Amino acid sequence: MTAHDVARLLPEIPKLRDLCRSMAVLEAILSPEWSSRYHSFDASWGPGEEMASMRNGSGDEYSIVFSAAGAYIRGFDHEAVMSPYGNDGPWPGVLDSVPEVFRTCVQEPAFCDEHGMPVVTACLWRAAGDDCWRVGEIDYPDGVGDPDGAVHLFARLVDSSPEAFRRFAEDYYEVPVGLDAVRHVYALRPLTQTVVTTLNADLSVEDLTDDLAAARYPSVAG
């Protein structure tokens, strides 16, 4: 499986954006300490841009930029054979076909190392008028199951079910995670104290003010 397979499985841009917002809010509840979270969302990342991100603390990450132009996805798996650090730069084809409307994302300093090299093993994009996600023409290395890390990086984007998030969260945080609460957040229903308490008894809705604003998520007290 590669980014090309992921492209066929990803939801449309609005659904992907909502999924990313939901995961960010769930992790804000489960992990009040931002540095311990996998998933985050910043609705004010740049002028007219929002960004969803994932960092696993071991060097693997993705960034998704949402804008009026569409959506741009950059993923980096530090152990992937297609790592730019083992190939004198990004793997041929990964970035070559990115359209002009997303070139600023390719060159974004936050997505490059200190030498200006894009830190990427997998890249996907979808312009606002596109009917599918797109990936460059890539000659993948033979005999490698996950050459660009796409399976590893985008698993919870491809399987967008609440059950998939619960499995991840229970494994990572080593606590029980209520499925009904996850479903509530995945549906973007207004966040209540009852839902918050189900996931983290030590947290209040008020504690989440900044995180809810960052994800543009609805909330009500009670």
N, C-alpha and C positions, 0 to 999 in steps of 0.2 A: 504494500500500500504506500502511495506517495501523495504529494499535494494534488496531483491530478485526480486521484480517487476521492480525496477530501472535497475537492471542488464540486463533485457530483452529489455530495451528501450534505453540504452546508445548507442551512435555511436561507431564505431571502434576507436582504439587508435589514428591513424593519424587525423581523423575528430574531435575527442574530443580535441586533442591538438590544432588544428587550431581554434576551437570554443573558447577555453580558451584564446588563444592569441588575438583573435578579441575582446572579451569582455573586456580584460585588456586595450587594446588600446582605445576602446570607452570610458571607464571610465577615462582614463588618459586625454582625451579631455574634457569630461564633468566636471571632478573634478581635476584640477591641484594639489590640496592639497591631497597628498597620503592618509592621515589618514581618509579622508572622503569617500574613495572608497570602494566598495564591492569586486570587482574582481581585482586581480593582477597576473602578470606572471614574473617569474625570470628564464631566460634561463641559468643563471650561478649559480644556487642555490647550486650545489655540483659537485664534479668531475664526469662528464658524466651524470649529472642529471639536469633536469629542474623541476620547481614546479609552478603549478597554485594554487591559493588560493582564498578563499572567507571568508570575515569576515563582519558580519552585524552590529557590534558595540554593540550588545546586548548579546554577549556570544556564538553565533552560528557561526560555521566555517567549512570549509573543506579544505583539502590539497590534491593535486594530484601530485604525483611524476612520471615523465616520464623519462625512462632510456632505455638502450639497452635491459634490462630484460623485459620490458613491462611497465605497469602502475599500480600504487597502489593508492587507494582512501581512505582517512580517513575523516569521517564526525562526527561532534559533535553538537548535539542540546541540549542546557542546560536545556530545559524543558521536554525532552523525558523521558518516564518512564524507558527506558533502560540506563539512564545515569549511568556511573560508580560511581558517587558520592552518588547514592541512593541504590547501590547494592554491596558495598564492592569491587569494581573493575569492569572491563569490563564485560558486559553481557555474560554468557556462550555461546560459539560458535562463537562470533563475530570475535575473533582473533585466535582461536585455530587452524584453518585450513589454515592460511596464509602460503604459501610455503616458503621454506628456502630462496629462491632468494629475497623475500621481507621482511625478518625478521628484517633487519636493519631499515626498515621504521617503523615497529612496535615499535622498541626500540628507534627511533630517539628522542633525547631530546626535539626538537621543537614541537613534537606531544605528549609530556608527561607533567605532572605537576611537581611541585618542588620536589615531593616525588618519581618521576620516574614512576608514574602510567599513562598508556596510556589514553589520553583524547579522547574517541571515543564512539559513539553510533551506527555508521554504517561503515562498511568496505567492499570494493570491490577490486578486482584485476583482471588483465588479463596479463598473460605472453605473451611474443612476439609470441610464437607458438600457443597460444590458439585460438579457434574459437568462444569464447564467454567470457563474464564477469562472474566472479565467486564470490560467497558469501559462508560463512561458514554455517554449519548445525545449525540452531537456532530454539529454541522453543520460539516463540514469546508470549508475555502476551496476554491473551484473552481480547476481548472487547475494544481494543484500536486501533483507526484508523490509527495512524502514530506513532507506538511505538518507532521506532529508529530515527525519524525525517527525514527519507529519502525523503519523499514528499516535505517537507519544504526546505531541504538543496539543493536538486539536481534538483529543478524544471526547471531551465534554462539550465541544461545539458540534461534533458530528452526532453524538447521542445526547440530544437536548432534553431528555426526560428528567423529571424530578428524581426518579429512582437512581439515575446515574449520578446525580449530584450527591444524593444521600450516601451512596456507596463510597464516593470519594471522601466526603466529609467525615464519615465515621472512621474510615481508615486513617486519614491524616490527623484529625483532632482527637481520635480515640475516645469519643463520647457518643452516646446515643443521639440520633438526629431524627426528630419527628417528621414523618413523611407528609402529613397534612400541612404542617407549617411550611415545608419546602414548596408544596404545591400552591399554597397561598401566595408566597412571594413570587413564584414563577408565573402566576397569573397577574402579577402586578396589582393585586388588590391592596387597598390602603392598609398600611402596617399598624397593627394594634399592639397594645401591651401584652395581650394574651399570647399572640404569636411570638413576640420577642421572648417572653418568659419561658415558653415551651422550648426555645432553642438555647437560651442563656438566662438563667434565673437571677443573675447578678446585674442585669442590664436593664435600662429603661429606654423607652422610645426617645426621650429627651437626650439621652447620651448619644443617639445616632443622628442628631440634627445635621452635622456637617456631612456625614456619609450619605444620608438620604438626599441632601442637596446636590452632592457630587454626582449622584446617579439619577437625579431628577425623579425620585421615587415618591409616590404619595404616602402620607402618614396622617394618622389621627391618634389622639390620646385616648387612653381607656383600655 
